[in-house]
Amino acid sequence: MKKGILSILVALVGFFFVYKYHVKMHEIHYGIISGKQIRFIFIDDLVSFTRLFKIVMVSLSLLSIYLGIIATIKKHKIGIIGILLAIVLCISAFIPFWKYFSENITTAINS
């Protein structure tokens, strides 16, 4: 598999994890997990989970940038797309999108 295509795939996997993370954070903060009870969530566990998420997302974006740079050096234009996606992934790891989800979206996902 070429490095440019692999760079794009790594960035897309990162975007999937960003989406799933924000949906879970929205469910936790608004307590709308259907069929499950949130008994006790320690603040320290939530903070460490958020930090772990950011570390993983930045690592995936750096891997995607690296693969995109290798593809660009080898004269493959698709590496530029991978680099751009990786930069957007790195920025989106630090923006709390879960605050802007509406409850209708999350209830539609759970049903």
Secondary structure, DSSP 8 states (H G I E B T S, - for coil): --HHHHHHHHHHHHHHHHHHHHHHHHHHHHT--TT-------HHHHHHHHHHHHHHHHHHHHHHHHHHHHHHHTT-THHHHHHHHHHHHHHHTTS-GGGG--HHHHHHHH-
